[in-house]
Amino acid sequence: MDASRISIWRLLVKTTILFIVLNLLLSTFNFLPVFGRLTLYNGPLPGRERLPYGDDPERSYNLNLYSLEAMFASHKLEATPKAADEFRVFVIGDSSVWGFLLENKNTLTDALNAAGLHSANGRRVIFYNLGHPTISLTKDLMILDYAMQYDPDLILWPVTLEAFPLSKQTSSPLVQNNPDKIASLIANYQLPIVINEDFASSSFFDRTLIGQRRNLADIIRLQLYGFMWAATEIDVYIPDDIELRAVDLEASEDFAGLQPPELHAEDLAFDALAVGIQLAGEVPVLIINEPTFVSDGANSNMRYNSFYPRWAYDSYRFLMQEMSEQNGWNYVDLWQAASNSEFTNTPIHLTPQGTLELANSIVAVLDETFNLKP
Amino acid sequence: MTLTQIFIFAALGLLAGRSYQAGSRLRVSRGWLLFVTSALAVFWLQPASLIRNLPFALPVASLGLAAVVWALTLPKETRPSRQDWWAAGLLAGLILLVSLTRYIEPMSDLLAVRAPGIEFAAIFVAVLLLLCGLIYWLGRGRHFVLHAAVLLIIATLVVLKSEPLAQVASGALRSLTGQDPTLASPLDFGWLGFSYIAFRLIHVLRDRLAGRLPAVSLRDFVTYIVFFPALISGPIDRLERFAPQLRGKFVLVGDQFLASGRRLMTGLFMKFVLADALAFFALNASNAHQVESSGWMWLLLVAYALRIFSDFAGYTHIAIGLGMLFGVVLPENFDRPYLKANITAFWNSWHMTLTQWVRSYYFNPVTRWLREHKLPMLAVIIFGQLTTMGLIGLWHGITWNFVTWGLWHGAGLFIHNQWTSFTKSQPIQMNPRLAQPLGILATFTFVTIGWVWFALPQPSDAAHVFAVLFGMN
């Protein structure tokens, strides 16, 4: 065609129509999960040791994103076929499992793997870090639901009271941005959660290329940060000066809007724990009450730390024990398994030494409960 | 330029270009359109600064410099035309208009910060008019004034490119504006496009001194100096090539639109996709000390080499594409430089308008002068190559690393020059099928190693990277 005869306006109109058609098609077929599985990890780039998370992407070579498909596609678990002699253990949970302010070599799963455990029939016990640094049992549940396809033999689920209030169940951005997955959990297990305006919209427009542009960009950025992750093994930014958890506490007995003297089972999301165990099916689940800092500063007679008033935490520990016994759950309370000096910026984040102390306690429980021995 | 800014400029070009078609009821004068758009773009593109009113003052200074140099270089026999008076009036009006955006909320985005008051802008305009008048009546065409102007522009460039001097200048400006001078930073002083403005101004001043500058109107002269597509990253056009294009008739038809669209799309892809993607793992001052493996360090360095090319060449595509929409064909700046088989060919295809400028206004005069003073040819070549490339290094910033980068390339050019002379006299020639790819590989490696100094601010960083690259860490 003679280029000089091309109509500029006709060209622009055709381009616009093609773009609209492409958007309609992508919206109809919900392309994001498929796109999320396309990854450079576990191929040209090594798989990550833990799920992607990073508040400071430029320094941590890691970022927050909401596509579970992309998150798991970047994890080494995706490309690790289960060997005949492997006893596969998933560790799910919050930032203390993920290893906030800890290098990969110092996380809980690394410490557990270093113990070199074997099952009764001689299989090597291998722990995988599936923690994610937001606190919500429903978020853990969603990750567990997705992770079950990777065939675990045991699930460790460290929890803390902060993950239990009903109001916190949907506050994790990962939960809010996966309304379809939460809706599926609600439908299958009758979870008492309402998909409200806090959740990301999944309207027709939101599923288009335009609506999903942020998610798409995050998935691409995750691939690009993979190069520096592979070159440096850095996936977390640890500042030189960390402001330590508070010792002197506020004179408040409030906990998530709940008041003393005690918590009630219906105040907390025990349903989510029950669903998790149901979802795991034949695979045993060990619920662990993770260590928490005990302050001796101002108002420590009223509170254990900045997270928990004493009445609430004591009540929670009592309820956990009671619920576990009633339901036959594997539960262990390790709230004092780490020395008080080994907490970092929050009452639940541990130093490498504190993590090692917790791992040693867990190893002892695994030996006793599941016959997993060094 | 952001994507939004590029889109708005392209849309403006498209609308204006179509307005010249036969039958169109709206006919905008292209010369005036480009003059007004370029003048306003200087304000719009100028980044924010912590120094009060600087994002307004620097664009005014760019426009003022252009007007003053125009007055200075106007041939003695030429008097300002009625169009020149209109242009001067319009320029003054635009400056005042920009300051009025302070009071018009939807227009306030034209500047990165709040515009100063009208009285401040009026003082600027008055000073500029006075300066232009003084230059026109007293300094026009006088050689010492032309030389002084060149020196003043070079001195300003030196202050901007040298961190300690920029810091001092920032402190002085902060004192002047009643701000705390102890908080001064070289980053305060980001004069958008001054590196390119300075080279265009020196080009016209030198050509005026040599008596080969064509007479152009104030409108076309200012447009040439601050032409918005080429303001930030070039290319550095020549006045005698640029100005006539503003006068000819232009209608945006299909083939020009396609060619322009192709250049814009290529540029957008190279700059906003390739370069931005490579930036995630290209060598920089932060990651230079985190990588301890030689293989990964090479990957980071090659990523930097590709990134800087994609970014710069991509921007040139965008500039040329935008220019074409307005009927201005800017000169090419890159010609597949990484596929050249020797370092001389590389420099003939990398940032071509800069190298041509430096060749015209430094290398040729200096080597001619040295030859006239009967220096040995070898000394002339080595001095010419090293100082020319050193100068190009300094143009990027006055630091040891940029100087070293320049000298590295100067040495490469000298060695290649000697090698070519040597091989011409040898009967045995290498098989061209082998020589070409080997030459490309060797040149790319040489250039890529040079980027270590360019990418990092400190010589100690560069030393560390070299140690890792060659397994000596």
Interface residues (C-beta under 8 A of the other chain):
Chain A: D2 A3 S4 R5 I6 S7 I8 L11 E58 R59 I220 R221 L224 Y225 F227 M228 A230 A231 T232 I234
Chain B: L14 R18 L252 V253 G254 D255 F257 L258 A277 F280 F281 S286 N287 Q290 V291 S293 W296 L299 L300 A303
